[in-house]
Amino acid sequence: MAVLKHELRQGRNALVIWTGIIAFMLGVCVLIYPEMKKQMSEISGMFADMGSFSAAFGMDKINFGEFIGYFGVECGNVLGLGGAFFAALLGISALAKEEKEHTAEFLLTHPVSRGKIVVQKLCSVFLQIAVLNVVVIGVAVLSAFFVGEMPEAKIFALLFLAYFVLQIEVAAICFGISAFISRGGLGIGLGIAALLYFLNIISNLTENAEFLKYITPFGYTEGADIIANGSINMGYLSVGLVLTVIGIGMAFYRYSRKDIA
């Protein structure tokens, strides 16, 4: 457990900063809804008629004038992308930083197997993601209660569950890549998160690219689809879970055989 505790202490500041920023932005988006609600009927119609732009963000499938529709879009932009970036940064640096920061010699001389190191580092990544989501959910619920909006609990829960799984998947993929690199991979992590986000936008623009939703976790976190169908697309989610397992498996396989400098 020493590695786990050390990882949590080391990542404490970043966790506080990212959690604070994402929670603050999401809270502000909810708190300004009453002011925007007065003009929502016009705004909703305008967004629905913006063609490709509306389709790219799913605003052609929901009523942006209702709180749950508004929240679904804002949640996707704030928690989805922000959470994906945070998860990517956690995952991509988890194993690679030991060589980058020249701490591998100290770590590997301890009576702890490489397998246990991977397990504890992975647990650290997932725990930090869980903490971020608990805080963000609390802020979102309190903000909604403060403005007098009580969305359907099932839809609210599905939205947050989808984004939590998204962050786990992105973290797992980057965690697997982290075992193959020995230098700073922050650019790789952010690039992967951004790429997955834009793949979903592309898949919304044309039916010919709809298959991309099986590749990107943003496919099963589409707020418009969750709100309209009342469920998460299990086809997209199943592929995401498989990619999560592959990412974790890659980390164990590579790190246990890696010649660490």
C-alpha positions as CSV (number, residue, x, y, z in Angstrom):
1,M,0.0,0.0,0.0
2,A,3.0,2.3,0.3
3,V,3.0,3.0,-3.5
4,L,-0.7,3.7,-3.5
5,K,-0.3,6.2,-0.6
6,H,2.7,7.8,-2.2
7,E,0.8,8.2,-5.5
8,L,-2.2,9.8,-3.8
9,R,0.0,12.2,-1.9
10,Q,2.0,13.1,-5.0
11,G,-1.2,13.7,-7.1
12,R,-3.1,15.6,-4.3
13,N,-2.5,19.1,-5.6
14,A,-3.4,18.3,-9.2
15,L,-6.5,16.5,-8.0
16,V,-7.6,19.5,-6.0
17,I,-7.0,21.9,-8.9
18,W,-8.7,19.9,-11.6
19,T,-11.6,19.0,-9.3
20,G,-12.1,22.6,-8.2
21,I,-12.0,23.9,-11.8
22,I,-14.4,21.3,-13.2
23,A,-16.8,21.6,-10.3
24,F,-16.7,25.4,-10.4
25,M,-17.4,25.5,-14.1
26,L,-20.2,23.0,-13.9
27,G,-21.7,24.8,-10.9
28,V,-21.6,28.1,-12.7
29,C,-23.3,26.6,-15.8
30,V,-26.1,25.4,-13.6
31,L,-26.5,28.6,-11.6
32,I,-26.8,30.8,-14.7
33,Y,-29.6,28.6,-16.1
34,P,-32.5,30.7,-14.5
35,E,-31.2,33.8,-16.4
36,M,-30.8,32.0,-19.6
37,K,-34.2,30.2,-19.3
38,K,-35.9,33.5,-20.1
39,Q,-34.5,33.4,-23.6
40,M,-34.3,29.7,-24.0
41,S,-37.3,29.3,-26.3
42,E,-35.6,31.4,-28.9
43,I,-32.1,30.0,-28.2
44,S,-33.4,26.4,-28.4
45,G,-35.0,27.0,-31.8
46,M,-31.9,28.7,-33.1
47,F,-29.6,25.9,-32.1
48,A,-31.9,23.3,-33.5
49,D,-31.8,25.0,-36.9
50,M,-28.0,25.3,-37.1
51,G,-27.6,22.2,-39.2
52,S,-24.3,20.5,-38.9
53,F,-23.3,22.5,-35.8
54,S,-26.4,21.3,-34.0
55,A,-25.8,17.7,-35.1
56,A,-22.2,17.8,-34.0
57,F,-23.2,18.5,-30.4
58,G,-26.5,16.6,-30.4
59,M,-28.6,19.7,-29.9
60,D,-30.9,18.6,-32.7
61,K,-32.2,15.7,-30.6
62,I,-33.1,17.5,-27.3
63,N,-34.9,20.5,-26.1
64,F,-32.1,22.9,-25.0
65,G,-34.8,25.0,-23.4
66,E,-35.4,22.4,-20.7
67,F,-33.0,22.1,-17.8
68,I,-32.1,18.5,-18.5
69,G,-31.3,19.2,-22.1
70,Y,-29.3,22.3,-21.2
71,F,-27.5,20.3,-18.5
72,G,-26.8,17.4,-20.9
73,V,-25.0,19.6,-23.3
74,E,-23.1,21.5,-20.6
75,C,-22.2,18.3,-18.8
76,G,-20.7,17.0,-22.0
77,N,-18.6,20.1,-22.6
78,V,-17.4,20.5,-19.1
79,L,-17.3,17.2,-17.3
80,G,-16.8,15.1,-20.4
81,L,-13.9,16.9,-22.0
82,G,-12.4,18.2,-18.7
83,G,-12.7,14.8,-17.0
84,A,-11.1,13.1,-20.1
85,F,-8.1,15.4,-20.0
86,F,-7.6,14.8,-16.3
87,A,-7.9,11.0,-16.7
88,A,-5.5,11.1,-19.6
89,L,-2.9,13.0,-17.7
90,L,-3.2,10.6,-14.7
91,G,-2.9,7.5,-16.9
92,I,-0.1,8.6,-19.2
93,S,2.2,9.7,-16.4
94,A,1.5,6.8,-14.0
95,L,4.2,4.4,-15.1
96,A,6.4,6.5,-17.4
97,K,7.3,9.1,-14.7
98,E,9.5,6.7,-12.8
99,E,12.0,6.7,-15.6
100,K,11.5,10.4,-16.4
101,E,12.1,11.5,-12.8
102,H,14.8,8.9,-12.2
103,T,13.0,7.3,-9.3
104,A,12.8,3.8,-10.8
105,E,16.0,2.6,-9.1
106,F,14.6,3.6,-5.7
107,L,11.2,2.1,-6.3
108,L,12.3,-1.2,-7.8
109,T,14.8,-2.0,-5.1
110,H,12.0,-2.4,-2.6
111,P,10.5,-5.8,-1.9
112,V,7.5,-5.1,-4.1
113,S,6.8,-7.0,-7.4
114,R,6.2,-5.1,-10.6
115,G,2.7,-6.5,-10.7
116,K,1.9,-5.0,-7.3
117,I,3.4,-1.7,-8.4
118,V,1.1,-1.6,-11.5
119,V,-1.9,-2.6,-9.3
120,Q,-1.3,0.2,-6.8
121,K,-0.6,2.8,-9.4
122,L,-3.8,1.8,-11.3
123,C,-5.8,2.0,-8.1
124,S,-4.4,5.4,-7.4
125,V,-5.6,6.6,-10.9
126,F,-9.1,5.2,-10.4
127,L,-9.4,6.6,-6.9
128,Q,-8.5,10.1,-8.0
129,I,-11.1,9.9,-10.8
130,A,-13.7,8.7,-8.3
131,V,-13.0,11.6,-5.9
132,L,-13.3,14.1,-8.8
133,N,-16.7,12.6,-9.8
134,V,-18.1,12.5,-6.2
135,V,-17.3,16.2,-5.7
136,V,-18.6,17.2,-9.1
137,I,-21.8,15.3,-8.6
138,G,-22.3,16.9,-5.2
139,V,-21.8,20.4,-6.7
140,A,-24.1,19.7,-9.6
141,V,-26.9,18.4,-7.4
142,L,-26.6,21.3,-4.9
143,S,-26.5,23.8,-7.7
144,A,-29.6,22.3,-9.3
145,F,-31.4,22.3,-6.0
146,F,-30.4,25.9,-5.4
147,V,-31.9,27.1,-8.7
148,G,-35.1,25.0,-8.1
149,E,-34.6,22.4,-10.8
150,M,-35.0,18.7,-10.0
151,P,-34.2,16.6,-13.1
152,E,-35.2,13.0,-13.3
153,A,-32.8,11.1,-11.0
154,K,-32.4,8.2,-13.5
155,I,-31.2,10.5,-16.3
156,F,-29.0,12.5,-14.0
157,A,-27.4,9.3,-12.7
158,L,-26.9,7.8,-16.2
159,L,-25.2,11.0,-17.4
160,F,-22.7,10.9,-14.6
161,L,-22.2,7.2,-14.8
162,A,-21.4,7.5,-18.5
163,Y,-18.8,10.2,-17.9
164,F,-17.3,8.2,-15.0
165,V,-16.8,5.2,-17.3
166,L,-15.5,7.4,-20.0
167,Q,-12.8,8.7,-17.7
168,I,-11.9,5.2,-16.6
169,E,-11.6,4.1,-20.2
170,V,-9.4,7.0,-21.2
171,A,-7.2,6.6,-18.1
172,A,-6.8,2.8,-18.8
173,I,-5.8,3.4,-22.5
174,C,-3.3,6.0,-21.5
175,F,-2.1,3.8,-18.6
176,G,-1.3,1.0,-21.0
177,I,0.6,3.5,-23.3
178,S,2.5,4.8,-20.2
179,A,4.2,1.4,-19.8
180,F,5.7,1.7,-23.3
181,I,7.2,5.2,-22.9
182,S,10.0,6.5,-20.7
183,R,9.7,10.2,-21.1
184,G,7.0,12.8,-20.6
185,G,3.9,11.8,-22.3
186,L,1.6,14.6,-21.4
187,G,1.2,15.7,-25.0
188,I,0.3,12.1,-25.9
189,G,-2.3,11.9,-23.2
190,L,-4.0,15.2,-24.1
191,G,-3.8,14.4,-27.7
192,I,-5.6,11.1,-27.2
193,A,-8.4,12.7,-25.2
194,A,-8.8,15.5,-27.8
195,L,-8.8,13.0,-30.7
196,L,-11.5,10.8,-29.1
197,Y,-13.6,13.9,-28.5
198,F,-13.4,15.1,-32.1
199,L,-14.0,11.6,-33.4
200,N,-17.4,11.7,-31.8
201,I,-18.1,15.1,-33.3
202,I,-17.2,13.7,-36.8
203,S,-19.4,10.7,-36.2
204,N,-22.4,13.1,-35.5
205,L,-21.9,15.0,-38.7
206,T,-22.4,12.1,-41.2
207,E,-23.9,8.6,-41.1
208,N,-20.9,7.3,-43.0
209,A,-18.7,8.0,-40.0
210,E,-21.1,6.6,-37.4
211,F,-18.9,3.6,-36.8
212,L,-16.4,5.9,-35.0
213,K,-18.8,5.9,-32.0
214,Y,-17.5,2.4,-31.4
215,I,-14.0,3.7,-31.1
216,T,-14.5,6.8,-29.0
217,P,-15.9,6.7,-25.4
218,F,-17.7,9.9,-26.2
219,G,-20.0,7.8,-28.3
220,Y,-21.8,6.3,-25.3
221,T,-21.7,9.5,-23.3
222,E,-23.7,11.5,-25.8
223,G,-26.0,13.5,-23.5
224,A,-28.7,13.9,-26.2
225,D,-28.9,10.1,-26.8
226,I,-29.0,9.3,-23.1
227,I,-31.8,11.8,-22.4
228,A,-33.8,10.8,-25.5
229,N,-33.5,7.1,-25.0
230,G,-33.3,7.0,-21.2
231,S,-30.4,4.6,-21.4
232,I,-26.7,4.2,-22.3
233,N,-26.0,2.6,-25.6
234,M,-24.7,-0.8,-24.5
235,G,-23.1,-1.6,-27.9
236,Y,-20.7,1.4,-27.7
237,L,-20.2,0.8,-23.9
238,S,-19.3,-2.8,-24.4
239,V,-16.5,-1.9,-26.8
240,G,-15.3,0.7,-24.4
241,L,-15.1,-1.8,-21.6
242,V,-13.1,-4.1,-23.9
243,L,-10.6,-1.3,-24.7
244,T,-10.4,-0.6,-20.9
245,V,-9.4,-4.2,-20.2
246,I,-6.9,-4.2,-23.1
247,G,-5.3,-1.0,-21.9
248,I,-4.8,-2.4,-18.4
249,G,-3.6,-5.7,-19.8
250,M,-1.0,-3.9,-21.9
251,A,0.3,-2.2,-18.8
252,F,0.8,-5.4,-16.9
253,Y,2.3,-7.2,-19.8
254,R,4.8,-4.5,-20.8
255,Y,5.8,-3.2,-17.4
256,S,6.6,-6.7,-16.1
257,R,9.0,-7.3,-19.0
258,K,10.3,-3.8,-19.5
259,D,14.0,-3.0,-19.2
260,I,13.7,0.1,-17.0
261,A,16.5,2.6,-17.3
